[in-house]
Amino acid sequence: MESVMRDMLTRIGGYERCVTEFVRISSTVLPPKVFYRLCPELKKGGKTSAGTPVYVQLLGSDPALMAANAKVVAKLGAPGIDLNFGCPAKTVNKSRGGATLLKTPEAIYEICAAVRDAAPSSVPVTAKIRLGFDSDAQFEDIAAQALKSGITELTVHARTKAQAYRPPARWQRLRDIANPDQTPIIANGEIWTPSDLFDCQTQSGCDAFMLARGALCRPDLARAIKAHCEGQPQEPMSWAEISELLLYFFEANGALYQRKYAINPLKQWLVYLQYCYPQAAALFAQVKRIRDPDDMRAALLGATAALAA
Ligand SMILES: Cc1cc2nc3c(=O)[nH]c(=O)nc-3n(C[C@H](O)[C@H](O)[C@H](O)COP(=O)(O)O)c2cc1C
């Protein structure tokens, strides 16, 4: 999730932490500007404007290089470092990064241990895995190797790489992790509604959860889950509120990057929003061919004004 979305979602509420998209570590120690670009929050104490910490995620296979980059990230003030062992992308996997490391659990240990060793002990190091690569046969070993390294928390996307993003998520497999030090385990995958989260809790035995696509489809999902837990279920945000967020998202991305680069993220977000808001489908149809930032701004303003009328 990128910085403007993180800022918006954490202001809506319900989140305790965010993680950046991954930075690929392949052959060098990256300069600070790369980390600042991915995580502008580093210039503001590593937190979103709502005060939610943002961990920087690294993806790579060379323990020494990952450790050297982790040192840079820690020095820049990241409140935590997360290690990615779940990315299914072919380009990433070809260079031995992401999910391909699930085939060699001991390599996951080496990377986690090297980063844990290099980062100051005050900086949490967390890892994110899947159940396995082609199958979940090695899942217990993958989790054990990650936990043995002394990481602070382990997030499990409850699918194999081969299962990609297809439902269901196998939440119950998280109960099979041997966890002698009681390291917190965070369950991830297929949480779209508050009731999905309660099902996930029952099946996985976890009490911490990571939201991903669900948060894009329903921007108030984390807040709604919290409200449910407190026995005060809330109505989902209205389309009028979402329309204002869309305009904000577009303008804020335009201010951060060149304005033309704000167009595609907006279209991508509309695709996700369609799952909860049929109005997003109509707006997507209206704007999908727009290439000019001024035209996009006018379309969004028009949509907001039509709702206010
Ligand atoms: C477009 C896209 C980009 C993603 N990028 C990352 C990433 O950079 N790092 C990461 O750990 N997971 C990434 N993920 C995976 C999600 O964090 C999450 O594990 C996955 O979508 C399953 O959760 P969900 O079913 O709630 O979406 C990405 C997923 C999608 C769909």
The ligand as a MOL file (V3000), in Angstrom:
LIG
                    3D

  0  0  0     0  0            999 V3000
M  V30 BEGIN CTAB
M  V30 COUNTS 31 33 0 0 0
M  V30 BEGIN ATOM
M  V30 1 C -1.5420 -5.4630 -6.0490 0
M  V30 2 C -0.9770 -6.1330 -4.8130 0
M  V30 3 C 0.2620 -5.7220 -4.3320 0
M  V30 4 C 0.8250 -6.3450 -3.2000 0
M  V30 5 N 2.0450 -5.9400 -2.7280 0
M  V30 6 C 2.5600 -6.5180 -1.6270 0
M  V30 7 C 3.8200 -6.1010 -1.0940 0
M  V30 8 O 4.4940 -5.2040 -1.6290 0
M  V30 9 N 4.2610 -6.7410 0.0160 0
M  V30 10 C 3.5470 -7.7380 0.6230 0
M  V30 11 O 4.0020 -8.2880 1.6300 0
M  V30 12 N 2.3750 -8.1520 0.1440 0
M  V30 13 C 1.8690 -7.5750 -0.9460 0
M  V30 14 N 0.6710 -8.0020 -1.4380 0
M  V30 15 C -0.0330 -9.1070 -0.7710 0
M  V30 16 C -0.9430 -8.6020 0.3450 0
M  V30 17 O -0.1800 -7.9610 1.3410 0
M  V30 18 C -1.6960 -9.7570 0.9930 0
M  V30 19 O -0.7810 -10.6600 1.5320 0
M  V30 20 C -2.5850 -10.5080 0.0110 0
M  V30 21 O -3.2690 -9.6420 -0.8650 0
M  V30 22 C -3.5830 -11.3870 0.7580 0
M  V30 23 O -4.4130 -10.6180 1.5860 0
M  V30 24 P -5.9240 -10.2350 1.1030 0
M  V30 25 O -6.5800 -11.5310 0.6830 0
M  V30 26 O -6.5310 -9.6490 2.3470 0
M  V30 27 O -5.7870 -9.2790 -0.0150 0
M  V30 28 C 0.1050 -7.3960 -2.5560 0
M  V30 29 C -1.1410 -7.7960 -3.0420 0
M  V30 30 C -1.6940 -7.1820 -4.1640 0
M  V30 31 C -3.0380 -7.6630 -4.6680 0
M  V30 END ATOM
M  V30 BEGIN BOND
M  V30 1 1 1 2
M  V30 2 1 2 3
M  V30 3 2 2 30
M  V30 4 2 3 4
M  V30 5 1 4 5
M  V30 6 1 4 28
M  V30 7 2 5 6
M  V30 8 1 6 7
M  V30 9 1 6 13
M  V30 10 2 7 8
M  V30 11 1 7 9
M  V30 12 1 9 10
M  V30 13 2 10 11
M  V30 14 1 10 12
M  V30 15 2 12 13
M  V30 16 1 13 14
M  V30 17 1 14 15
M  V30 18 1 14 28
M  V30 19 1 15 16
M  V30 20 1 16 17
M  V30 21 1 16 18
M  V30 22 1 18 19
M  V30 23 1 18 20
M  V30 24 1 20 21
M  V30 25 1 20 22
M  V30 26 1 22 23
M  V30 27 1 23 24
M  V30 28 2 24 25
M  V30 29 1 24 26
M  V30 30 1 24 27
M  V30 31 2 28 29
M  V30 32 1 29 30
M  V30 33 1 30 31
M  V30 END BOND
M  V30 END CTAB
M  END
